[in-house]
Amino acid sequence: MIGLIVAYTKNRVIGNKGQIPWRIKGEQRRFKELTTGNVVIMGRRSYDEIGRPLPNRFTIVVSKTAHYEAENCVTMPSLSEAIAYAEENRPGENIYLSGGAGIYKEGLPLADKLFITEIDLEIEGDTLFPEFDKSLYTRTVDEEVDGEIPYKYVTYTKKPAKAARKNCSTKK
Ligand SMILES: NC(=O)c1ccc[n+]([C@@H]2O[C@H](COP(=O)([O-])OP(=O)(O)OC[C@H]3O[C@@H](n4cnc5c(N)ncnc54)[C@H](OP(=O)(O)O)[C@@H]3O)[C@@H](O)[C@H]2O)c1
C-alpha cells in the first residue's frame, strides 16, 4: 500500500519557514502509529527539519543535492526511485509519502490512501498541500479530537477506476 500522510489547516497550510506552524500535543499520534515498522519517504527539507532518521521505521530522503546514509535511512534522487527502492528492499512494508509539498504533488496520483489530519485552524504559511480532486476518493472521519485547536483524523480512499467499457456493438 502506498499511503500519503499529512496534517493541514483549513487553508491547506502544511508548513512555514521550514517548520510546522502549530504545536498540538498528541496530534502526531496517528503518524507514529501508521508509519512505525514501515517506510517513510520525505523531501530533503522535511528531513532537515527532523534532523535524524525516525526510530523504528525506514526513512528514504528524496534529494538531488544531499546524501544521507545511516542505519534505516537512505537517499534517492527522485520519488520514483525512492518507491522502487522501498518495494525492492522493504517487501511487505507500507510506504508513506510524508511531505513536503513537492513529494505530495508528485505522490498524490500514486497513493492508494490519503491519511489526513484536518487541523481546525486558519494560519499563515509558505508551504501548502496541493489541491486535489476529492471526487476520486471516499472520505471517512476516523476520529475527532476536541481541544484548544480541534483536529480530525480523516482517510481518503481512492475509488476503484471504472472498468473499461466493453465493446458493446450489437450483433444483427
Ligand atoms: N504538515 C505536515 O504534515 C508536513 C509534512 C512534511 C513537511 N511539512 C512542512 O513542509 C515544509 C517542507 O516542505 P517543502 O515542500 O518546503 O520541502 P521538502 O519537500 O521537504 O524538500 C524539498 C527538497 O526535497 C527534494 N525533493 C522534493 N521533491 C522532490 C522530487 N520529486 N524529486 C527530487 N527531489 C525532490 C529536493 O531536494 P534537493 O534540493 O536536495 O534536491 C527539494 O529541494 C516544512 O515547513 C515542513 O515543516 C509539513
PDBQT file of the ligand as one rigid body, heavy atoms in Angstrom, charges set to zero:
ROOT
HETATM    1  N1  LIG A 201       2.097  19.328   7.964  1.00  0.00    +0.000 N 
HETATM    2  C1  LIG A 201       2.705  18.231   7.506  1.00  0.00    +0.000 C 
HETATM    3  O1  LIG A 201       2.126  17.128   7.525  1.00  0.00    +0.000 OA
HETATM    4  C2  LIG A 201       4.082  18.343   6.939  1.00  0.00    +0.000 A 
HETATM    5  C3  LIG A 201       4.760  17.215   6.471  1.00  0.00    +0.000 A 
HETATM    6  C4  LIG A 201       6.036  17.370   5.939  1.00  0.00    +0.000 A 
HETATM    7  C5  LIG A 201       6.594  18.631   5.865  1.00  0.00    +0.000 A 
HETATM    8  N2  LIG A 201       5.924  19.705   6.324  1.00  0.00    +0.000 N 
HETATM    9  C6  LIG A 201       6.463  21.071   6.229  1.00  0.00    +0.000 C 
HETATM   10  O2  LIG A 201       6.716  21.326   4.848  1.00  0.00    +0.000 OA
HETATM   11  C7  LIG A 201       7.860  22.175   4.741  1.00  0.00    +0.000 C 
HETATM   12  C8  LIG A 201       8.927  21.454   3.912  1.00  0.00    +0.000 C 
HETATM   13  O3  LIG A 201       8.364  21.120   2.680  1.00  0.00    +0.000 OA
HETATM   14  P1  LIG A 201       8.986  21.653   1.309  1.00  0.00    +0.000 P 
HETATM   15  O4  LIG A 201       7.971  21.398   0.259  1.00  0.00    +0.000 OA
HETATM   16  O5  LIG A 201       9.477  23.047   1.511  1.00  0.00    +0.000 OA
HETATM   17  O6  LIG A 201      10.290  20.760   1.152  1.00  0.00    +0.000 OA
HETATM   18  P2  LIG A 201      10.529  19.169   1.036  1.00  0.00    +0.000 P 
HETATM   19  O7  LIG A 201       9.609  18.557   0.028  1.00  0.00    +0.000 OA
HETATM   20  O8  LIG A 201      10.540  18.567   2.369  1.00  0.00    +0.000 OA
HETATM   21  O9  LIG A 201      12.015  19.201   0.495  1.00  0.00    +0.000 OA
HETATM   22  C9  LIG A 201      12.272  19.783  -0.744  1.00  0.00    +0.000 C 
HETATM   23  C10 LIG A 201      13.516  19.155  -1.297  1.00  0.00    +0.000 C 
HETATM   24  O10 LIG A 201      13.348  17.748  -1.380  1.00  0.00    +0.000 OA
HETATM   25  C11 LIG A 201      13.848  17.287  -2.615  1.00  0.00    +0.000 C 
HETATM   26  N3  LIG A 201      12.697  16.901  -3.429  1.00  0.00    +0.000 N 
HETATM   27  C12 LIG A 201      11.388  17.098  -3.142  1.00  0.00    +0.000 A 
HETATM   28  N4  LIG A 201      10.614  16.553  -4.096  1.00  0.00    +0.000 NA
HETATM   29  C13 LIG A 201      11.451  16.000  -4.993  1.00  0.00    +0.000 A 
HETATM   30  C14 LIG A 201      11.264  15.264  -6.179  1.00  0.00    +0.000 A 
HETATM   31  N5  LIG A 201      10.009  14.987  -6.625  1.00  0.00    +0.000 N 
HETATM   32  N6  LIG A 201      12.338  14.861  -6.863  1.00  0.00    +0.000 NA
HETATM   33  C15 LIG A 201      13.590  15.121  -6.411  1.00  0.00    +0.000 A 
HETATM   34  N7  LIG A 201      13.836  15.800  -5.271  1.00  0.00    +0.000 NA
HETATM   35  C16 LIG A 201      12.780  16.229  -4.573  1.00  0.00    +0.000 A 
HETATM   36  C17 LIG A 201      14.649  18.424  -3.174  1.00  0.00    +0.000 C 
HETATM   37  O11 LIG A 201      15.902  18.351  -2.525  1.00  0.00    +0.000 OA
HETATM   38  P3  LIG A 201      17.285  18.886  -3.148  1.00  0.00    +0.000 P 
HETATM   39  O12 LIG A 201      17.102  20.358  -3.282  1.00  0.00    +0.000 OA
HETATM   40  O13 LIG A 201      18.294  18.491  -2.141  1.00  0.00    +0.000 OA
HETATM   41  O14 LIG A 201      17.415  18.175  -4.481  1.00  0.00    +0.000 OA
HETATM   42  C18 LIG A 201      13.856  19.625  -2.691  1.00  0.00    +0.000 C 
HETATM   43  O15 LIG A 201      14.591  20.831  -2.656  1.00  0.00    +0.000 OA
HETATM   44  C19 LIG A 201       8.349  22.455   6.155  1.00  0.00    +0.000 C 
HETATM   45  O16 LIG A 201       7.771  23.651   6.594  1.00  0.00    +0.000 OA
HETATM   46  C20 LIG A 201       7.783  21.278   6.923  1.00  0.00    +0.000 C 
HETATM   47  O17 LIG A 201       7.589  21.594   8.280  1.00  0.00    +0.000 OA
HETATM   48  C21 LIG A 201       4.686  19.580   6.866  1.00  0.00    +0.000 A 
ENDROOT
TORSDOF 0
